[in-house]
């Protein structure tokens, strides 16, 4: 995992399924960013994480988790 010099996004190899826009958390359950993009070979894709107000370099080597967004609909 590393930080992209051109975008500042965290780049890592995807180890599971995630979708663009999902929140990304660290091991302490702090929301540190969101899934920005996928790229590379289909069999072993890379994922770009857009960090929030966090020093992206401090997350290098950390285990991160993407969590599915759930939209709340209006009850009738």
Residue pairs with C-beta under 8 A, 6 or more apart in sequence:
1 10
1 11
1 12
1 13
1 59
1 60
1 61
1 62
2 10
2 11
2 60
3 9
3 10
3 11
3 56
3 57
3 60
4 10
4 11
4 48
7 48
8 51
8 56
9 36
9 37
9 48
9 49
9 50
9 51
9 56
10 33
10 48
10 49
10 51
10 56
10 59
10 60
10 64
11 46
11 47
11 48
11 49
12 46
12 47
12 49
12 64
13 44
13 45
13 46
13 47
14 38
14 44
14 45
14 46
14 47
16 66
18 35
18 47
18 66
19 35
19 66
19 68
19 69
20 35
20 36
20 37
20 38
21 34
21 35
21 69
22 34
22 35
22 66
22 67
22 68
22 69
23 31
23 33
23 34
23 66
23 67
23 69
24 31
24 32
24 33
24 34
24 35
24 49
24 64
24 65
24 66
24 67
25 31
25 32
25 64
25 65
25 67
26 32
26 59
26 62
26 63
26 64
26 65
27 62
27 63
31 52
32 49
32 51
32 52
32 54
32 59
32 64
33 49
33 50
33 51
33 52
33 54
34 49
34 50
34 52
35 47
35 48
35 49
35 50
35 66
36 48
36 49
36 50
37 47
37 48
38 45
38 46
38 47
38 48
39 45
39 46
39 48
40 46
47 66
49 64
51 59
